[in-house]
Amino acid sequence: MKLGYFMMPLHAIGRPWGESYDMDIEAALYADEVGYDELWVGEHYSAQTEPISDSLQFLSYLLPLTKNVKLCTGVLNLPHHHPAKVAANCAMFDHMSKGRFIMGIGPGGLSTDFELFGTLDKNRGEMMVESAGMIRKIWEGDAPYDIQGKYWNVRIVDTYQGDMGLGPIPKPLRNPFPPFVTSAMSPYSGTAKLAGQMGWDLTSANFNAAWVVRSHWQKYAEGAEAAGRKASPDSWRIARSIVLADSDAEAQKYMERPMSAAFAYYHYLYTQLGRAGAKAIFQLRPDQKPEDVELQDVVDDMVIVGSRKTVLDRLIAFADEVGPFGGLLLASHEWDDKAFWRNCMRGVKEDVMPKFAQHVASMKVAA
């Protein structure tokens, strides 16, 4: 089982931009230092609370500073980019990283970005699928290009000069090409089913209850079956918020701090998704009405808090409920207490993951 570190990233309102970037860089380097397998970084163009506007640019800074961790976009919001630009930039990054690249893609998730790029009233899911298909055609084909779509066109024909090397768009280092990974957060997600149909990997959000996460796999398996393939749990990653300390009491004491980073994270998402009419994402039970979902109940259910033993026990219980999967992503929270969060990251990697991975491996054998 792979262990990844997932950074939206999310910071306190009003924190200076540069200070946030420095904090994120330090957390990313620490993940590599203690042996995390993957680092996932999100991007948004219009939020000081989520300040990384270009995940590839941020990850490029880390290339010479990291050794082993795979560098992953979490995610590239495809409706906000021209497919040819994404294809060229990701191919370049795959070469620069010597193949340490995983390509997370999505339709976008921030309303101010939608307004900024003129996609508020567009079918962003359809745009994502078209863009992904064009990217694959670019990588699989050769210049000259003439790829026509509903939202974009990729054309280099009239100015193509093969003898001068003018026209070819870069292809990735690897063939098969970097895998596509997309995320799901709604109950019985259509995106999860799409991922299964397309043969993409899937990530389930850390702000989903176990029953919602389980529904993602159900839809993913349905999509794979419809496409004539068998879904493998190894293609499924699940993000979780974990607050680990040396004792249950210490972990709980952290959670009791006024607006601790872990609580602030869910307060932000609960508020934003609530304003968007999407509280169903937080439903703790299938029969719960979205308007009845309370923030503290969400935090209590979705944040795994405790000592190393307690965290391991809760992760095992979670896996037993949702089924086996291939990767655990530890959700990053702002380092409001650097020593605390570094201890959490190391504890999950060194003390929890070996036993948890063994448990999940036994589940796969039994299945």
Contacts in CASP RR format, 6 or more apart in sequence:
PFRMAT RR
TARGET T0000
AUTHOR 0000-0000-0000
METHOD contacts of the structure
MODEL  1
MKLGYFMMPLHAIGRPWGESYDMDIEAALYADEVGYDELWVGEHYSAQTE
PISDSLQFLSYLLPLTKNVKLCTGVLNLPHHHPAKVAANCAMFDHMSKGR
FIMGIGPGGLSTDFELFGTLDKNRGEMMVESAGMIRKIWEGDAPYDIQGK
YWNVRIVDTYQGDMGLGPIPKPLRNPFPPFVTSAMSPYSGTAKLAGQMGW
DLTSANFNAAWVVRSHWQKYAEGAEAAGRKASPDSWRIARSIVLADSDAE
AQKYMERPMSAAFAYYHYLYTQLGRAGAKAIFQLRPDQKPEDVELQDVVD
DMVIVGSRKTVLDRLIAFADEVGPFGGLLLASHEWDDKAFWRNCMRGVKE
DVMPKFAQHVASMKVAA
1 325 0 8 1.000
1 326 0 8 1.000
1 327 0 8 1.000
1 328 0 8 1.000
1 353 0 8 1.000
1 356 0 8 1.000
1 357 0 8 1.000
1 360 0 8 1.000
1 361 0 8 1.000
2 37 0 8 1.000
2 38 0 8 1.000
2 237 0 8 1.000
2 326 0 8 1.000
2 327 0 8 1.000
2 328 0 8 1.000
3 35 0 8 1.000
3 36 0 8 1.000
3 37 0 8 1.000
3 38 0 8 1.000
3 327 0 8 1.000
3 328 0 8 1.000
3 329 0 8 1.000
3 330 0 8 1.000
3 348 0 8 1.000
3 349 0 8 1.000
3 353 0 8 1.000
4 31 0 8 1.000
4 36 0 8 1.000
4 37 0 8 1.000
4 38 0 8 1.000
4 39 0 8 1.000
4 40 0 8 1.000
4 237 0 8 1.000
4 327 0 8 1.000
4 328 0 8 1.000
4 329 0 8 1.000
4 330 0 8 1.000
5 27 0 8 1.000
5 28 0 8 1.000
5 31 0 8 1.000
5 36 0 8 1.000
5 38 0 8 1.000
5 39 0 8 1.000
5 40 0 8 1.000
5 329 0 8 1.000
5 330 0 8 1.000
5 332 0 8 1.000
5 345 0 8 1.000
6 40 0 8 1.000
6 74 0 8 1.000
6 206 0 8 1.000
6 239 0 8 1.000
6 329 0 8 1.000
6 330 0 8 1.000
6 331 0 8 1.000
6 332 0 8 1.000
7 24 0 8 1.000
7 27 0 8 1.000
7 28 0 8 1.000
7 39 0 8 1.000
7 40 0 8 1.000
7 41 0 8 1.000
7 42 0 8 1.000
7 52 0 8 1.000
7 332 0 8 1.000
8 42 0 8 1.000
8 50 0 8 1.000
8 331 0 8 1.000
8 332 0 8 1.000
9 20 0 8 1.000
9 24 0 8 1.000
9 27 0 8 1.000
9 41 0 8 1.000
9 42 0 8 1.000
9 50 0 8 1.000
9 51 0 8 1.000
9 52 0 8 1.000
9 332 0 8 1.000
9 334 0 8 1.000
10 49 0 8 1.000
10 50 0 8 1.000
10 264 0 8 1.000
10 265 0 8 1.000
10 268 0 8 1.000
10 332 0 8 1.000
10 333 0 8 1.000
10 334 0 8 1.000
11 20 0 8 1.000
11 23 0 8 1.000
11 48 0 8 1.000
11 49 0 8 1.000
11 50 0 8 1.000
11 51 0 8 1.000
11 334 0 8 1.000
12 49 0 8 1.000
12 264 0 8 1.000
12 334 0 8 1.000
12 336 0 8 1.000
13 48 0 8 1.000
13 49 0 8 1.000
14 48 0 8 1.000
14 49 0 8 1.000
15 48 0 8 1.000
15 334 0 8 1.000
17 48 0 8 1.000
17 51 0 8 1.000
18 51 0 8 1.000
20 51 0 8 1.000
21 51 0 8 1.000
21 52 0 8 1.000
21 58 0 8 1.000
23 334 0 8 1.000
23 335 0 8 1.000
24 41 0 8 1.000
24 52 0 8 1.000
24 58 0 8 1.000
24 332 0 8 1.000
25 61 0 8 1.000
25 62 0 8 1.000
26 335 0 8 1.000
26 338 0 8 1.000
27 332 0 8 1.000
27 335 0 8 1.000
27 341 0 8 1.000
27 345 0 8 1.000
28 39 0 8 1.000
28 41 0 8 1.000
28 62 0 8 1.000
28 66 0 8 1.000
29 62 0 8 1.000
29 65 0 8 1.000
29 66 0 8 1.000
30 342 0 8 1.000
30 345 0 8 1.000
31 39 0 8 1.000
31 69 0 8 1.000
31 345 0 8 1.000
32 39 0 8 1.000
32 62 0 8 1.000
32 65 0 8 1.000
32 66 0 8 1.000
32 67 0 8 1.000
32 68 0 8 1.000
32 69 0 8 1.000
34 345 0 8 1.000
34 346 0 8 1.000
34 349 0 8 1.000
34 350 0 8 1.000
35 68 0 8 1.000
35 69 0 8 1.000
35 349 0 8 1.000
36 69 0 8 1.000
36 330 0 8 1.000
36 345 0 8 1.000
36 349 0 8 1.000
37 69 0 8 1.000
37 70 0 8 1.000
38 69 0 8 1.000
38 70 0 8 1.000
38 72 0 8 1.000
38 102 0 8 1.000
38 329 0 8 1.000
39 59 0 8 1.000
39 62 0 8 1.000
39 66 0 8 1.000
39 69 0 8 1.000
39 70 0 8 1.000
39 71 0 8 1.000
39 72 0 8 1.000
40 72 0 8 1.000
40 73 0 8 1.000
40 74 0 8 1.000
40 104 0 8 1.000
40 203 0 8 1.000
40 329 0 8 1.000
41 52 0 8 1.000
41 55 0 8 1.000
41 58 0 8 1.000
41 59 0 8 1.000
41 71 0 8 1.000
41 72 0 8 1.000
41 73 0 8 1.000
41 74 0 8 1.000
42 50 0 8 1.000
42 52 0 8 1.000
42 55 0 8 1.000
42 73 0 8 1.000
42 74 0 8 1.000
42 75 0 8 1.000
43 52 0 8 1.000
43 53 0 8 1.000
43 54 0 8 1.000
43 55 0 8 1.000
43 58 0 8 1.000
43 73 0 8 1.000
43 74 0 8 1.000
43 75 0 8 1.000
43 76 0 8 1.000
43 77 0 8 1.000
44 50 0 8 1.000
44 51 0 8 1.000
44 52 0 8 1.000
44 53 0 8 1.000
44 77 0 8 1.000
44 109 0 8 1.000
44 110 0 8 1.000
44 113 0 8 1.000
45 53 0 8 1.000
45 80 0 8 1.000
45 113 0 8 1.000
45 116 0 8 1.000
45 117 0 8 1.000
46 110 0 8 1.000
46 112 0 8 1.000
46 113 0 8 1.000
46 116 0 8 1.000
47 110 0 8 1.000
47 112 0 8 1.000
47 113 0 8 1.000
49 268 0 8 1.000
50 110 0 8 1.000
52 58 0 8 1.000
55 73 0 8 1.000
55 74 0 8 1.000
55 75 0 8 1.000
55 76 0 8 1.000
56 73 0 8 1.000
56 76 0 8 1.000
56 89 0 8 1.000
56 90 0 8 1.000
56 93 0 8 1.000
59 71 0 8 1.000
59 72 0 8 1.000
59 73 0 8 1.000
59 93 0 8 1.000
59 97 0 8 1.000
60 93 0 8 1.000
60 96 0 8 1.000
62 71 0 8 1.000
63 71 0 8 1.000
63 96 0 8 1.000
63 97 0 8 1.000
68 100 0 8 1.000
69 100 0 8 1.000
70 100 0 8 1.000
70 101 0 8 1.000
70 102 0 8 1.000
71 93 0 8 1.000
71 97 0 8 1.000
71 100 0 8 1.000
71 101 0 8 1.000
71 102 0 8 1.000
72 101 0 8 1.000
72 102 0 8 1.000
72 103 0 8 1.000
72 104 0 8 1.000
72 181 0 8 1.000
73 90 0 8 1.000
73 102 0 8 1.000
73 103 0 8 1.000
73 104 0 8 1.000
73 105 0 8 1.000
74 104 0 8 1.000
74 181 0 8 1.000
74 183 0 8 1.000
75 104 0 8 1.000
75 105 0 8 1.000
75 106 0 8 1.000
75 108 0 8 1.000
75 181 0 8 1.000
75 182 0 8 1.000
75 183 0 8 1.000
76 86 0 8 1.000
76 90 0 8 1.000
76 103 0 8 1.000
76 104 0 8 1.000
76 105 0 8 1.000
76 106 0 8 1.000
77 106 0 8 1.000
77 107 0 8 1.000
77 108 0 8 1.000
77 109 0 8 1.000
77 113 0 8 1.000
78 86 0 8 1.000
78 105 0 8 1.000
78 106 0 8 1.000
78 107 0 8 1.000
78 108 0 8 1.000
78 127 0 8 1.000
78 128 0 8 1.000
78 131 0 8 1.000
78 132 0 8 1.000
79 107 0 8 1.000
79 108 0 8 1.000
79 117 0 8 1.000
79 119 0 8 1.000
79 122 0 8 1.000
79 124 0 8 1.000
79 125 0 8 1.000
79 127 0 8 1.000
79 128 0 8 1.000
79 131 0 8 1.000
79 151 0 8 1.000
80 108 0 8 1.000
80 113 0 8 1.000
80 117 0 8 1.000
80 119 0 8 1.000
81 131 0 8 1.000
82 152 0 8 1.000
83 130 0 8 1.000
83 131 0 8 1.000
83 133 0 8 1.000
83 134 0 8 1.000
83 135 0 8 1.000
83 138 0 8 1.000
83 152 0 8 1.000
83 154 0 8 1.000
84 134 0 8 1.000
84 138 0 8 1.000
84 152 0 8 1.000
84 154 0 8 1.000
84 169 0 8 1.000
86 131 0 8 1.000
86 135 0 8 1.000
87 134 0 8 1.000
87 135 0 8 1.000
87 138 0 8 1.000
87 139 0 8 1.000
87 169 0 8 1.000
87 170 0 8 1.000
88 169 0 8 1.000
88 170 0 8 1.000
90 101 0 8 1.000
90 103 0 8 1.000
90 135 0 8 1.000
90 172 0 8 1.000
90 178 0 8 1.000
91 139 0 8 1.000
91 169 0 8 1.000
91 170 0 8 1.000
91 171 0 8 1.000
91 172 0 8 1.000
91 173 0 8 1.000
92 170 0 8 1.000
93 101 0 8 1.000
94 101 0 8 1.000
94 172 0 8 1.000
94 173 0 8 1.000
94 174 0 8 1.000
94 178 0 8 1.000
95 170 0 8 1.000
95 172 0 8 1.000
95 173 0 8 1.000
98 173 0 8 1.000
99 172 0 8 1.000
99 173 0 8 1.000
99 174 0 8 1.000
99 178 0 8 1.000
101 172 0 8 1.000
101 178 0 8 1.000
102 178 0 8 1.000
102 179 0 8 1.000
102 181 0 8 1.000
103 178 0 8 1.000
103 179 0 8 1.000
103 180 0 8 1.000
103 181 0 8 1.000
104 180 0 8 1.000
104 181 0 8 1.000
104 182 0 8 1.000
104 183 0 8 1.000
105 128 0 8 1.000
105 131 0 8 1.000
105 132 0 8 1.000
105 180 0 8 1.000
105 181 0 8 1.000
105 182 0 8 1.000
105 200 0 8 1.000
106 125 0 8 1.000
106 128 0 8 1.000
106 182 0 8 1.000
106 183 0 8 1.000
106 191 0 8 1.000
107 124 0 8 1.000
107 125 0 8 1.000
107 127 0 8 1.000
107 128 0 8 1.000
107 191 0 8 1.000
108 114 0 8 1.000
108 124 0 8 1.000
111 120 0 8 1.000
111 276 0 8 1.000
113 119 0 8 1.000
114 120 0 8 1.000
114 124 0 8 1.000
119 127 0 8 1.000
122 151 0 8 1.000
125 191 0 8 1.000
126 150 0 8 1.000
126 151 0 8 1.000
127 151 0 8 1.000
128 182 0 8 1.000
129 194 0 8 1.000
129 198 0 8 1.000
130 149 0 8 1.000
130 150 0 8 1.000
130 151 0 8 1.000
130 152 0 8 1.000
131 151 0 8 1.000
131 152 0 8 1.000
132 180 0 8 1.000
132 198 0 8 1.000
134 147 0 8 1.000
134 149 0 8 1.000
134 152 0 8 1.000
134 154 0 8 1.000
136 177 0 8 1.000
137 147 0 8 1.000
137 154 0 8 1.000
138 145 0 8 1.000
138 147 0 8 1.000
138 154 0 8 1.000
138 169 0 8 1.000
139 171 0 8 1.000
139 172 0 8 1.000
139 177 0 8 1.000
142 168 0 8 1.000
143 156 0 8 1.000
143 160 0 8 1.000
143 162 0 8 1.000
143 167 0 8 1.000
143 168 0 8 1.000
143 169 0 8 1.000
144 156 0 8 1.000
144 157 0 8 1.000
144 160 0 8 1.000
144 167 0 8 1.000
145 154 0 8 1.000
145 155 0 8 1.000
145 156 0 8 1.000
145 157 0 8 1.000
145 167 0 8 1.000
145 169 0 8 1.000
146 154 0 8 1.000
146 155 0 8 1.000
146 157 0 8 1.000
147 153 0 8 1.000
147 154 0 8 1.000
147 155 0 8 1.000
148 155 0 8 1.000
156 167 0 8 1.000
156 169 0 8 1.000
159 166 0 8 1.000
159 167 0 8 1.000
160 166 0 8 1.000
160 167 0 8 1.000
161 167 0 8 1.000
162 168 0 8 1.000
171 177 0 8 1.000
172 178 0 8 1.000
179 200 0 8 1.000
179 201 0 8 1.000
180 198 0 8 1.000
180 199 0 8 1.000
180 200 0 8 1.000
180 201 0 8 1.000
181 200 0 8 1.000
181 201 0 8 1.000
181 202 0 8 1.000
181 203 0 8 1.000
181 237 0 8 1.000
182 191 0 8 1.000
182 194 0 8 1.000
182 195 0 8 1.000
182 200 0 8 1.000
182 201 0 8 1.000
182 202 0 8 1.000
182 203 0 8 1.000
183 191 0 8 1.000
183 202 0 8 1.000
183 203 0 8 1.000
183 204 0 8 1.000
183 205 0 8 1.000
184 190 0 8 1.000
184 191 0 8 1.000
184 192 0 8 1.000
184 195 0 8 1.000
184 202 0 8 1.000
184 203 0 8 1.000
184 204 0 8 1.000
184 205 0 8 1.000
184 216 0 8 1.000
184 219 0 8 1.000
184 220 0 8 1.000
185 204 0 8 1.000
185 205 0 8 1.000
185 207 0 8 1.000
185 208 0 8 1.000
185 212 0 8 1.000
185 281 0 8 1.000
186 212 0 8 1.000
186 278 0 8 1.000
186 280 0 8 1.000
186 281 0 8 1.000
187 211 0 8 1.000
187 212 0 8 1.000
187 215 0 8 1.000
187 280 0 8 1.000
187 281 0 8 1.000
187 283 0 8 1.000
187 286 0 8 1.000
188 215 0 8 1.000
188 218 0 8 1.000
188 219 0 8 1.000
189 215 0 8 1.000
189 216 0 8 1.000
189 219 0 8 1.000
190 219 0 8 1.000
192 202 0 8 1.000
192 204 0 8 1.000
192 215 0 8 1.000
192 216 0 8 1.000
192 217 0 8 1.000
192 219 0 8 1.000
192 220 0 8 1.000
193 219 0 8 1.000
193 220 0 8 1.000
193 222 0 8 1.000
193 223 0 8 1.000
194 200 0 8 1.000
194 223 0 8 1.000
195 201 0 8 1.000
195 202 0 8 1.000
195 220 0 8 1.000
195 223 0 8 1.000
196 202 0 8 1.000
196 220 0 8 1.000
196 221 0 8 1.000
196 222 0 8 1.000
196 223 0 8 1.000
196 224 0 8 1.000
196 227 0 8 1.000
196 229 0 8 1.000
196 231 0 8 1.000
197 223 0 8 1.000
197 224 0 8 1.000
197 226 0 8 1.000
197 227 0 8 1.000
198 227 0 8 1.000
199 224 0 8 1.000
199 227 0 8 1.000
199 229 0 8 1.000
199 235 0 8 1.000
201 235 0 8 1.000
201 236 0 8 1.000
201 237 0 8 1.000
202 216 0 8 1.000
202 217 0 8 1.000
202 220 0 8 1.000
202 235 0 8 1.000
202 236 0 8 1.000
202 237 0 8 1.000
203 236 0 8 1.000
203 237 0 8 1.000
203 238 0 8 1.000
203 239 0 8 1.000
203 329 0 8 1.000
204 212 0 8 1.000
204 213 0 8 1.000
204 216 0 8 1.000
204 217 0 8 1.000
204 236 0 8 1.000
204 237 0 8 1.000
204 238 0 8 1.000
204 239 0 8 1.000
205 239 0 8 1.000
205 281 0 8 1.000
206 238 0 8 1.000
206 239 0 8 1.000
206 240 0 8 1.000
206 241 0 8 1.000
206 302 0 8 1.000
206 329 0 8 1.000
206 331 0 8 1.000
207 241 0 8 1.000
207 266 0 8 1.000
207 269 0 8 1.000
207 281 0 8 1.000
207 282 0 8 1.000
207 298 0 8 1.000
207 302 0 8 1.000
208 216 0 8 1.000
208 281 0 8 1.000
208 282 0 8 1.000
208 302 0 8 1.000
209 282 0 8 1.000
209 283 0 8 1.000
209 284 0 8 1.000
209 285 0 8 1.000
209 301 0 8 1.000
209 302 0 8 1.000
210 318 0 8 1.000
210 321 0 8 1.000
210 322 0 8 1.000
211 285 0 8 1.000
211 286 0 8 1.000
211 321 0 8 1.000
212 281 0 8 1.000
212 283 0 8 1.000
213 238 0 8 1.000
213 322 0 8 1.000
214 321 0 8 1.000
214 322 0 8 1.000
214 323 0 8 1.000
216 236 0 8 1.000
217 231 0 8 1.000
217 233 0 8 1.000
217 236 0 8 1.000
217 322 0 8 1.000
217 323 0 8 1.000
217 325 0 8 1.000
220 231 0 8 1.000
220 236 0 8 1.000
221 231 0 8 1.000
223 231 0 8 1.000
224 230 0 8 1.000
224 231 0 8 1.000
225 231 0 8 1.000
233 323 0 8 1.000
233 324 0 8 1.000
233 325 0 8 1.000
233 326 0 8 1.000
233 364 0 8 1.000
233 367 0 8 1.000
234 326 0 8 1.000
235 326 0 8 1.000
236 325 0 8 1.000
236 326 0 8 1.000
236 327 0 8 1.000
237 325 0 8 1.000
237 326 0 8 1.000
237 327 0 8 1.000
237 328 0 8 1.000
237 329 0 8 1.000
238 322 0 8 1.000
238 325 0 8 1.000
238 327 0 8 1.000
238 328 0 8 1.000
238 329 0 8 1.000
239 328 0 8 1.000
239 329 0 8 1.000
239 330 0 8 1.000
239 331 0 8 1.000
240 302 0 8 1.000
240 304 0 8 1.000
240 315 0 8 1.000
240 318 0 8 1.000
240 328 0 8 1.000
240 329 0 8 1.000
240 330 0 8 1.000
240 331 0 8 1.000
241 262 0 8 1.000
241 265 0 8 1.000
241 266 0 8 1.000
241 302 0 8 1.000
241 303 0 8 1.000
241 304 0 8 1.000
241 331 0 8 1.000
241 333 0 8 1.000
242 303 0 8 1.000
242 304 0 8 1.000
242 305 0 8 1.000
242 311 0 8 1.000
242 330 0 8 1.000
242 331 0 8 1.000
242 344 0 8 1.000
242 348 0 8 1.000
243 251 0 8 1.000
243 254 0 8 1.000
243 255 0 8 1.000
243 262 0 8 1.000
243 303 0 8 1.000
243 304 0 8 1.000
243 305 0 8 1.000
243 306 0 8 1.000
243 344 0 8 1.000
244 251 0 8 1.000
244 304 0 8 1.000
244 306 0 8 1.000
244 307 0 8 1.000
244 308 0 8 1.000
244 311 0 8 1.000
244 343 0 8 1.000
244 344 0 8 1.000
244 347 0 8 1.000
244 348 0 8 1.000
244 352 0 8 1.000
245 251 0 8 1.000
245 254 0 8 1.000
245 306 0 8 1.000
245 307 0 8 1.000
245 340 0 8 1.000
245 343 0 8 1.000
245 344 0 8 1.000
246 307 0 8 1.000
246 308 0 8 1.000
246 343 0 8 1.000
247 306 0 8 1.000
247 307 0 8 1.000
248 305 0 8 1.000
248 306 0 8 1.000
248 307 0 8 1.000
248 310 0 8 1.000
250 307 0 8 1.000
251 305 0 8 1.000
251 306 0 8 1.000
251 307 0 8 1.000
251 310 0 8 1.000
252 305 0 8 1.000
252 306 0 8 1.000
254 260 0 8 1.000
254 262 0 8 1.000
254 337 0 8 1.000
254 340 0 8 1.000
255 262 0 8 1.000
255 263 0 8 1.000
255 299 0 8 1.000
255 303 0 8 1.000
255 305 0 8 1.000
257 336 0 8 1.000
259 267 0 8 1.000
260 336 0 8 1.000
261 333 0 8 1.000
261 334 0 8 1.000
261 335 0 8 1.000
261 336 0 8 1.000
261 337 0 8 1.000
261 341 0 8 1.000
262 299 0 8 1.000
262 303 0 8 1.000
262 333 0 8 1.000
263 299 0 8 1.000
264 333 0 8 1.000
264 334 0 8 1.000
265 331 0 8 1.000
265 333 0 8 1.000
265 334 0 8 1.000
266 295 0 8 1.000
266 298 0 8 1.000
266 299 0 8 1.000
266 302 0 8 1.000
266 303 0 8 1.000
267 295 0 8 1.000
270 279 0 8 1.000
270 282 0 8 1.000
270 295 0 8 1.000
270 298 0 8 1.000
273 279 0 8 1.000
273 281 0 8 1.000
273 282 0 8 1.000
277 290 0 8 1.000
279 290 0 8 1.000
279 291 0 8 1.000
279 293 0 8 1.000
280 290 0 8 1.000
282 290 0 8 1.000
282 293 0 8 1.000
282 298 0 8 1.000
283 290 0 8 1.000
283 293 0 8 1.000
284 293 0 8 1.000
284 297 0 8 1.000
284 298 0 8 1.000
284 301 0 8 1.000
304 311 0 8 1.000
304 314 0 8 1.000
304 315 0 8 1.000
304 318 0 8 1.000
305 311 0 8 1.000
308 347 0 8 1.000
308 351 0 8 1.000
308 352 0 8 1.000
311 348 0 8 1.000
311 352 0 8 1.000
312 351 0 8 1.000
312 352 0 8 1.000
312 355 0 8 1.000
312 356 0 8 1.000
315 328 0 8 1.000
315 352 0 8 1.000
315 356 0 8 1.000
316 356 0 8 1.000
316 359 0 8 1.000
319 325 0 8 1.000
319 356 0 8 1.000
319 359 0 8 1.000
319 360 0 8 1.000
319 363 0 8 1.000
320 363 0 8 1.000
323 363 0 8 1.000
324 360 0 8 1.000
324 363 0 8 1.000
324 364 0 8 1.000
324 367 0 8 1.000
325 360 0 8 1.000
326 360 0 8 1.000
328 353 0 8 1.000
328 356 0 8 1.000
330 345 0 8 1.000
330 348 0 8 1.000
333 341 0 8 1.000
335 341 0 8 1.000
END
